[in-house]
Amino acid sequence: MRLCTIEECEGEVLGKSIYHANGKLLLGAGYRITSLIKAKLVERGFNHVYIMEEGTDEVIPQDVISDEVRLQSKAQFSDKISEVRRQSEFKDLTRDKAVELLEKGYLKSVNITYDMRMIVEEILKDISAAGSRFLNTVMIKSEETYFIDHAINVTVMSILMGRKYRFSKPELVSLALGSFLHDIGMIIIEQIKGSDNPKKAESLYKEHPTFGYLLIRNSPDVSPMETQIVNQHHEFQDGTGFPIGLKGENLPPIKPIVREMKGHIFRLAEICCVANAFDNMVYNPLKPPGKQMSIEQAIKQIILDSERIYNRDVVQTLLQVVPIYPVGATIKVLNLVDPHLVGYVGVVAKINEKNINKPVIILTKNKFMKKIKPIIIDTSKFTTVDLQILL
């Protein structure tokens, strides 16, 4: 199985099934992608799909959570978002009036966090049961389901990083819930007067952490940890973030470390910040062509921005849970033990647990892009390995 762009998928056989936001099947694995099907996928905002390809039959990208849990999470979150939209009346209100309503307890009856807490506990349970320590594959998003896919992806990465820090279960649940709901304020932003005006929309966007904070703090079972993750997930280490302008200290986000509290970013929000930024960068269908990033490009950008924007220690932890070369990605050999293999193209078949950036690869084409008998190589056995992601 191989990840490919939507442009090159016509005529290929779909490798992984595609689902609606409500969990219903959109297109099952095994279907050949016709021009009509491709057009429908483009219409729904898909940029990438997994396809079956000769020589890669054994390449099976496995999500860190089961399809059942992911689909259930998407369906339940979709229902909750619909409920909030049905009950809210922010249309044509000003920003200040919307804040005033929320501060008075508006939408408290919706109790967003109760059902969502059960979702993240299922995600956490799934990750713990599988013993997952890192992402295995690309978490595909479509424009149509981006909001929900993004929430799940950020939650999964935050949990994986939290487990690296050996957080207790209550801490992991709070981290997961805050991460899952980090963009919930966007539901209100889209309804506020002037949100359809590009200049006003950009200004309103920076208010979404505040609206999310005000929205969920009215829930009876929410904790301050969870509300502050939502409120501070866009705060930067140098104080240039929003909505408050808090600063960070680039310290590990763990309890025993003595840190400044007043005017500084909440430690769990720093984890959500990094996970959020990374997922927004990678294969983002909302970004125009040419502005989207591969995992490799996103990691390089986040490393460049660490210490100034992102917590330096959290970025280093992200590198331990996100492999540069995910299963199913197309790669090209730039340097390997056998110089004759330079220029050969193949697919990432498996992640090595001891070194997640030296995967097992299957080479399927030579330097002239002609098909060859598949060559399986475990790159962890070699000191020097240089691969280029083609997708």
ZIFEN-V238588 format. One record per run of one state. SS is the DSSP state (A for helix, B for strand, O for the rest). FROM is the first residue (numbers start at 1). TO is the last residue. If there is no record, write none. Layout:
ss=SS from=FROM to=TO
ss=SS from=FROM to=TO
This chain:
ss=O from=1 to=1
ss=B from=2 to=5
ss=A from=6 to=8
ss=O from=9 to=12
ss=B from=13 to=14
ss=O from=15 to=17
ss=B from=18 to=19
ss=O from=20 to=24
ss=B from=25 to=27
ss=O from=28 to=31
ss=B from=32 to=32
ss=O from=33 to=34
ss=A from=35 to=43
ss=O from=44 to=45
ss=B from=46 to=46
ss=O from=47 to=47
ss=B from=48 to=52
ss=O from=53 to=66
ss=A from=67 to=87
ss=O from=88 to=94
ss=A from=95 to=103
ss=O from=104 to=107
ss=A from=108 to=110
ss=O from=111 to=111
ss=A from=112 to=130
ss=O from=131 to=136
ss=B from=137 to=137
ss=O from=138 to=141
ss=B from=142 to=142
ss=O from=143 to=145
ss=A from=146 to=164
ss=O from=165 to=168
ss=A from=169 to=180
ss=O from=181 to=185
ss=A from=186 to=189
ss=O from=190 to=197
ss=A from=198 to=205
ss=O from=206 to=207
ss=A from=208 to=216
ss=O from=217 to=223
ss=A from=224 to=232
ss=O from=233 to=246
ss=B from=247 to=247
ss=O from=248 to=263
ss=B from=264 to=264
ss=O from=265 to=266
ss=A from=267 to=281
ss=B from=282 to=282
ss=O from=283 to=292
ss=B from=293 to=293
ss=O from=294 to=294
ss=A from=295 to=305
ss=B from=306 to=306
ss=O from=307 to=309
ss=B from=310 to=310
ss=O from=311 to=311
ss=A from=312 to=321
ss=O from=322 to=326
ss=B from=327 to=327
ss=O from=328 to=329
ss=B from=330 to=335
ss=O from=336 to=338
ss=A from=339 to=341
ss=O from=342 to=344
ss=B from=345 to=352
ss=O from=353 to=354
ss=B from=355 to=365
ss=O from=366 to=370
ss=B from=371 to=378
ss=A from=379 to=381
ss=O from=382 to=385
ss=B from=386 to=389
ss=O from=390 to=391
